[in-house]
């Protein structure tokens, strides 16, 4: 199983620890679809309507998520 970077994991966790009342759209670029899915499923996992994934022309994926 391919793992996402430690920096991406720490960023998602630190953003989740912020103010739960205010959500902001953020973007993370992942090198492939598997890593994009792994990123969205990191604790805390994104819920319905809280994420979108868009392929890029260079083969990477932009992951838009609420935090």
Secondary structure, 3 states (H helix, E strand, C coil): CCCCCHHHHHHHHHHHCCCCCCCCEEEEEECCHHHHHHHHHCCCCCCCCCEEEEECCCCCEEEEEEC
